């Protein structure tokens, strides 16, 4: 399998440069080994700032902290805003004498909301443990630790992995290059967003208003986890997303299910039947025409998927599941669109259950889109499907006349913040240059994903700026991002520093 990975990576990189074994990577690793406490200190300080949507002061403090960090390193800095009161984008630029290319490094400094009661420790007081959160996990006093840090230690805190590790990796890599006397090979720009976890509502506006200052030859999107095998990775696109809530209506009041069951329509049963009509047990979407617009994979993309290290069996053990949906494997599966049921609510269960027909059922759904689907085309397909199945669609709570006039009544509420998918050409010169530099940083061929299964608004950058993008993930796949007890494994941070250093100083096309 390693040989197959090498063949694909080598073909895509076109033998751009000899490996950096004995060159940059050992030097960067050596610098990092003597500055580990300083690097963790920066990440600790940044994670202590509660940069979540519910805390505007925390977001502003994080933006000011990062602006200062860039300024200390000689970057020209600005805070870019889409509207008064919205979180700022931290923008920095550094011209490098003799550089012919300009690369923008993207990350986001905001994090997901927190429910403190679900955390084993304060989400905004970072805590080092000796590994994953298990009953025997030990707390580490890293500030007083002697010698090298154990690379399996993990720092816990909200946004520490998603996405503040990418930011600190960039800062540490820049410091390493400066200390080693290695100048970047490209002009550097930084674009650190503060509302990615809120759906980037002002991103398109900021990109449009600052199109000239954001001009570049390449964007590197520092977000997401590496391959589950822990192989350093790149991704060349991301699925799009759109979501909606639907409410199915039954009787105006809950009714005894002995007296009225089998006669009064049960909204919980209707919801279950409708979901089964929309997707099958292997995750295939059954809505007619839904996949008509799907762009097929190229032969290079298919070859990259085939060369990925096998991981399905290990993940089944990790997640304690007896099967997967479909037989294609994880990464082939995320190349196709998905209909995900985020939640279902109708009546009560367990001790709170009663023998009654509920009045309604709520279902929350998100779609993960692939090129060339759009949120609007998905909405059209879904609503056409529902009408063909006899449903009357409303947008507000129905009154008595509406309820009586329509036998199948459903209320839809679509989120307007969705976006389409993006997939770059892996054969393009910029793509091949990134692969070559990443291979050098890893000291081995990296895992190449044609598209991330998650949704990142890469398409917004491409639509406004028309510049190529490549995803640069560095964090561990089991980092609990978007959940309680988020964490970063130190080896992933160390690898991230080496990768960012290579991409600052070794890119050439």
C-alpha positions in Angstrom: 0.0 0.0 0.0 2.8 2.4 0.8 4.2 1.8 -2.7 0.8 2.7 -4.2 0.7 5.9 -2.2 4.1 6.8 -3.4 3.3 6.2 -7.1 0.2 8.5 -6.9 2.0 11.2 -5.0 5.0 11.1 -7.2 2.9 11.3 -10.3 1.0 14.3 -9.0 4.1 16.1 -7.8 6.0 15.4 -11.0 9.3 15.1 -9.2 9.4 18.8 -8.5 12.2 18.8 -5.9 14.4 16.2 -4.0 13.2 15.3 -0.5 14.3 17.6 2.3 15.7 14.7 4.3 18.8 16.1 5.9 17.7 19.6 5.0 14.8 21.8 6.3 12.7 19.3 8.2 15.4 18.2 10.7 16.4 21.8 11.2 12.8 22.9 11.9 12.2 19.9 14.2 15.4 20.8 16.0 14.3 24.4 16.6 10.9 23.2 17.7 12.4 20.7 20.2 14.0 23.6 22.0 10.9 25.8 21.9 8.1 23.4 22.7 7.1 25.2 25.9 6.9 28.5 24.0 4.8 27.1 21.3 2.4 25.5 23.8 2.3 28.7 25.7 1.1 30.6 22.6 -1.6 28.0 22.0 -2.6 28.1 25.6 -2.9 31.9 25.6 -5.0 31.9 22.5 -7.3 29.1 23.7 -8.0 30.9 26.9 -9.7 33.7 24.9 -13.4 32.6 24.6 -13.7 33.3 20.9 -17.2 31.9 20.3 -20.2 33.5 18.8 -21.9 34.0 22.1 -19.0 36.1 23.4 -18.2 39.1 21.1 -15.6 40.4 23.6 -13.8 37.1 23.4 -13.8 37.2 19.7 -12.5 40.8 19.7 -9.8 39.8 22.2 -8.7 36.9 20.0 -8.5 39.1 16.9 -6.4 41.7 18.8 -4.1 39.0 20.1 -3.5 37.6 16.7 -3.0 41.0 15.1 -0.4 41.7 17.7 1.3 38.3 17.1 1.6 39.1 13.4 2.8 42.6 14.0 5.6 41.4 16.3 6.8 39.3 13.3 6.9 42.2 10.9 3.6 41.7 9.1 1.5 44.7 8.0 -1.8 44.0 9.7 -5.4 45.1 9.5 -8.7 44.0 10.9 -11.3 43.5 8.1 -15.0 43.6 9.0 -18.1 42.8 7.1 -20.4 44.9 9.2 -20.3 46.8 12.5 -20.2 44.4 15.4 -19.3 41.4 13.3 -16.1 39.5 14.1 -13.1 40.8 12.3 -10.9 39.0 9.9 -7.3 39.3 11.0 -5.3 40.1 7.8 -1.6 40.3 7.5 0.9 40.6 4.6 4.6 40.3 4.3 6.4 40.9 1.0 9.5 38.8 0.5 12.2 40.2 -1.7 12.6 38.2 -4.9 9.4 36.2 -4.4 7.4 35.7 -7.6 4.3 34.1 -6.0 1.9 35.1 -3.3 0.2 32.5 -1.0 -2.6 33.3 1.5 -2.8 31.1 4.6 -6.4 30.8 5.9 -7.6 29.6 9.2 -10.4 30.6 11.7 -10.0 31.6 15.3 -13.6 31.2 16.4 -14.8 28.0 17.9 -18.1 26.1 18.4 -20.4 26.9 21.4 -19.8 25.1 24.6 -21.9 23.4 27.2 -19.5 23.5 30.2 -21.3 20.7 32.1 -20.3 18.3 29.3 -16.6 19.0 29.7 -14.2 17.2 32.0 -12.4 20.5 32.6 -13.0 24.2 31.9 -13.1 24.6 28.1 -11.3 27.9 28.3 -8.6 26.9 30.7 -6.5 24.5 28.6 -5.4 21.3 30.4 -2.7 19.0 29.3 -3.3 15.2 29.7 -1.1 12.3 29.0 -3.3 11.0 26.2 -7.0 10.7 25.2 -9.6 11.4 27.9 -9.9 8.0 29.6 -10.6 7.0 33.2 -6.8 6.6 33.8 -5.8 9.8 32.0 -3.4 11.9 34.0 -3.0 15.7 34.1 0.4 17.0 33.1 2.0 20.1 34.6 3.6 21.0 31.3 4.9 24.4 32.4 7.2 22.6 34.9 8.0 19.5 32.8 11.6 18.7 32.2 13.0 17.7 28.8 11.1 17.0 25.6 7.3 16.8 25.7 5.8 13.4 25.0 4.3 13.7 21.5 1.2 11.7 22.7 0.3 14.3 25.3 -2.9 16.2 24.4 -4.0 19.8 25.2 -7.7 20.1 25.9 -9.8 23.2 25.3 -12.4 24.7 23.0 -11.1 25.5 19.5 -7.6 24.2 20.4 -7.8 21.9 17.4 -10.5 23.6 15.3 -8.8 25.8 14.4 -6.2 27.4 16.7 -3.6 24.8 16.2 -3.3 25.7 12.5 -2.8 29.4 13.5 -0.1 28.5 16.0 1.6 26.1 13.6 1.9 29.0 11.1 3.4 31.4 13.8 5.8 28.8 15.0 6.9 27.8 11.5 7.6 31.4 10.7 9.7 31.8 13.9 11.6 28.6 13.0 12.5 29.8 9.5 13.6 33.2 10.8 15.8 31.6 13.5 17.3 29.2 10.9 18.0 32.0 8.5 15.6 30.6 5.9 13.5 33.2 4.1 10.1 32.3 2.6 10.0 31.5 -1.1 6.7 33.3 -1.5 5.0 36.5 -0.4 2.9 35.7 2.6 -0.6 36.8 3.4 -2.7 35.7 6.3 -6.5 35.6 6.5 -7.8 34.4 9.9 -11.6 34.4 10.0 -13.7 34.9 13.2 -17.1 33.5 12.2 -16.5 30.3 10.3 -18.4 28.3 12.9 -21.3 30.6 12.5 -21.5 29.9 8.7 -19.2 32.7 7.5 -22.2 35.1 6.9 -19.9 38.0 6.0 -17.2 36.2 4.2 -18.3 36.9 0.6 -18.8 40.5 1.5 -15.3 40.8 3.0 -13.7 39.0 0.1 -15.5 41.2 -2.5 -14.6 44.4 -0.7 -10.9 43.4 -0.4 -10.4 41.7 -3.7 -7.3 43.7 -4.6 -5.4 43.2 -1.3 -6.3 39.5 -1.3 -4.8 38.9 -4.8 -2.7 35.8 -4.7 -1.6 32.7 -6.6 -2.8 30.2 -4.1 -4.8 29.9 -0.9 -4.0 27.2 1.7 -7.0 26.4 3.9 -5.7 25.4 7.3 -8.7 23.5 8.6 -9.7 19.9 9.3 -8.1 16.7 10.5 -5.5 14.5 8.8 -6.2 11.0 7.6 -7.3 8.6 10.3 -4.1 6.6 9.8 -2.3 9.7 11.1 -0.7 10.1 7.7 -0.1 13.8 6.9 -2.7 14.9 4.4 -3.9 17.4 1.8 -7.4 17.8 0.5 -8.3 19.5 -2.8 -11.9 20.4 -2.2 -14.7 20.2 0.3 -18.3 19.2 0.2 -20.9 21.9 0.2 -23.8 22.0 2.7 -27.4 23.1 3.0 -29.9 22.2 5.7 -33.5 22.5 6.7 -36.0 21.8 9.5 -39.3 20.1 8.7 -42.4 19.7 10.9 -45.0 17.1 10.1 -48.5 17.7 11.6 -50.9 15.3 13.2 -53.9 16.0 15.4 -54.3 19.4 17.1 -54.0 17.7 20.5 -52.4 14.5 21.7 -54.9 11.6 21.4 -55.3 8.2 23.2 -53.6 5.8 20.8 -55.9 3.0 21.8 -59.0 4.9 20.9 -57.6 6.6 17.8 -54.5 4.6 16.7 -54.8 3.3 13.1 -57.2 6.1 12.3 -55.7 9.4 13.2 -52.4 9.8 11.3 -49.4 9.5 13.5 -46.8 12.2 12.7 -43.9 10.2 14.2 -44.8 7.3 11.9 -45.2 9.7 9.0 -41.7 11.1 9.7 -40.2 7.6 9.8 -41.8 6.7 6.5 -40.8 9.9 4.8 -37.2 9.5 5.8 -37.2 6.0 4.5 -38.5 7.3 1.2 -35.7 9.9 1.0 -32.7 7.7 1.8 -32.0 3.9 2.0 -30.2 1.9 4.6 -26.9 2.4 2.8 -27.2 6.2 2.7 -28.2 6.4 -1.0 -30.4 9.3 -1.7 -33.7 8.2 -3.3 -35.0 11.7 -4.2 -35.5 11.6 -8.0 -32.9 13.5 -10.0 -31.0 14.4 -6.8 -27.6 13.3 -8.3 -28.2 14.4 -11.8 -25.7 17.3 -11.5 -22.9 15.3 -9.7 -19.5 15.8 -11.4 -17.7 12.4 -11.8 -14.3 11.9 -10.4 -11.3 12.2 -12.7 -8.9 9.2 -13.1 -6.3 11.0 -11.0 -8.9 11.6 -8.2 -9.9 7.9 -8.3 -6.3 6.8 -8.2 -5.7 9.0 -5.2 -8.6 7.4 -3.3 -7.4 4.0 -4.2 -3.9 4.8 -2.8 -5.2 5.9 0.7 -4.1 3.7 3.6 -6.9 1.3 4.6 -8.7 2.5 7.7 -12.3 1.2 7.7 -11.8 -1.8 10.0 -9.9 0.2 12.6 -12.6 2.9 12.6 -15.3 0.3 13.1 -13.5 -0.8 16.2 -12.9 2.7 17.4 -16.6 3.7 16.9 -17.9 0.3 18.0 -20.1 -0.2 14.9 -20.9 -3.6 13.3 -21.2 -2.3 9.8 -20.8 0.7 7.6 -23.3 2.2 5.1 -22.5 0.8 1.7 -19.5 -1.1 0.5 -17.3 1.6 -1.1 -15.3 2.5 2.0 -15.2 5.7 3.9 -13.4 8.0 1.5 -15.2 6.9 -1.6 -18.5 7.3 0.3 -17.8 11.0 1.1 -17.2 11.7 -2.5 -20.9 11.4 -3.1 -23.7 13.6 -1.6 -25.2 12.7 1.7 -28.6 13.2 3.4 -27.9 13.3 7.2 -30.6 13.1 9.8 -29.4 15.4 12.6 -32.3 14.7 14.9 -35.9 13.5 15.2 -38.3 14.6 17.9 -41.9 13.4 18.5 -43.6 12.7 21.7 -41.7 11.2 24.6 -39.7 8.0 25.3 -38.7 5.9 28.3 -40.4 6.7 31.6 -41.9 9.9 30.1 -43.6 8.0 27.3 -47.4 7.9 27.2 -49.9 6.0 25.1 -50.8 8.9 22.9 -50.5 10.0 19.3 -48.2 13.1 19.2 -49.4 16.3 17.6 -46.3 16.7 15.4 -42.8 15.5 14.6 -39.8 17.6 14.0 -36.9 16.4 11.8 -33.6 18.2 11.3 -31.7 17.4 8.0 -28.5 18.5 6.4 -27.3 17.7 2.9 -23.6 17.4 2.1 -23.2 18.4 -1.5 -20.6 17.6 -4.2 -19.7 19.4 -7.4 -21.8 20.6 -9.3 -24.8 20.6 -7.0 -26.0 23.9 -5.5 -28.2 24.6 -2.4 -30.9 26.0 -4.7 -31.0 22.9 -6.9 -31.2 20.7 -3.8 -34.1 22.7 -2.4 -36.0 22.4 -5.7 -35.5 18.6 -5.9 -36.6 18.1 -2.3 -39.7 20.3 -2.6 -40.7 18.7 -5.9 -40.3 15.3 -4.3 -42.5 16.2 -1.3 -45.2 17.6 -3.5 -45.1 14.4 -5.7 -45.6 12.4 -2.5 -48.8 14.3 -1.7 -47.4 16.8 0.8 -48.5 20.4 1.0 -45.6 22.6 2.0 -46.1 25.6 4.3 -43.6 28.1 5.7 -45.5 29.1 8.8 -47.6 27.3 11.5 -50.8 26.3 9.8 -54.2 27.5 10.9 -57.3 25.3 11.3 -58.5 25.9 7.7 -55.1 24.9 6.3 -54.9 21.8 8.5 -58.4 20.6 7.5 -57.9 21.2 3.8 -54.7 19.2 3.3 -54.2 15.5 4.3 -50.4 15.7 4.4 -49.0 19.0 5.8 -45.4 19.8 6.2 -43.6 23.0 7.3 -40.1 23.6 5.9 -37.6 26.1 7.2 -34.5 26.3 5.0 -31.2 27.7 6.2 -30.0 30.4 3.9 -26.4 30.1 4.8 -25.5 27.0 2.7 -23.0 26.9 -0.1 -21.9 24.6 -2.9 -19.0 22.2 -3.0 -15.5 22.8 -4.4 -12.9 20.5 -5.9 -9.6 21.8 -7.4 -7.6 20.3 -10.2 -4.9 18.2 -8.6 -2.9 18.3 -11.9 -2.5 22.1 -11.8 1.0 23.5 -11.3 0.1 25.0 -7.9 -1.4 21.7 -6.7 1.6 19.7 -7.7 3.9 22.2 -6.0 1.9 21.9 -2.7 2.1 18.1 -2.9 5.8 18.2 -3.4 6.4 20.5 -0.5 4.1 18.5 1.8 5.8 15.3 0.9 9.1 16.9 1.8 7.8 18.1 5.2 6.4 14.7 6.0 9.5 12.8 4.8 7.1 10.5 3.0 4.2 10.7 0.5 1.2 12.4 2.1 -2.4 11.2 1.9 -4.2 13.0 -0.9 -7.9 13.5 -0.6 -9.7 14.8 -3.7 -12.3 16.3 -1.4 -12.9 16.6 2.3 -16.1 15.0 3.6 -16.7 18.0 5.8 -17.9 21.3 4.5 -15.5 24.3 4.3 -16.5 27.4 2.4 -13.8 27.0 -0.2 -16.3 27.7 -3.0 -16.8 31.2 -1.7 -13.2 32.1 -2.1 -13.1 30.6 -5.6 -16.3 32.3 -6.7 -15.1 35.8 -5.6 -11.4 35.6 -6.2 -11.0 32.9 -8.8 -7.8 31.6 -7.2 -6.8 28.0 -6.6 -7.2 26.5 -3.1 -5.8 23.5 -1.3 -6.7 22.2 2.1 -4.0 21.9 4.7 -5.2 19.8 7.6 -2.9 19.2 10.6 -5.0 18.1 13.6 -5.7 14.5 14.9 -8.9 12.9 13.6 -10.0 12.0 17.2 -9.8 15.6 18.4 -13.5 15.8 19.4 -14.0 19.0 17.3 -17.5 20.5 17.7 -17.9 18.3 20.8 -17.0 18.4 24.5 -13.3 17.8 25.4 -11.8 19.0 22.2 -8.1 18.3 22.1 -4.9 18.4 20.1 -2.3 15.7 20.1 1.1 17.3 20.3 2.7 15.3 17.5 0.0 16.7 15.2 1.1 20.2 16.2 4.7 19.4 15.7 3.9 17.9 12.2 1.9 21.1 11.5 4.9 23.3 12.2 7.1 21.3 9.8 4.4 21.4 7.1 3.8 25.1 7.4 7.6 25.7 7.3 7.9 23.7 4.1 4.9 25.5 2.4 6.3 28.9 3.3 9.8 28.2 2.1 9.7 25.4 -0.5 6.8 26.2 -2.8 8.0 26.7 -6.3 6.0 26.6 -9.6 
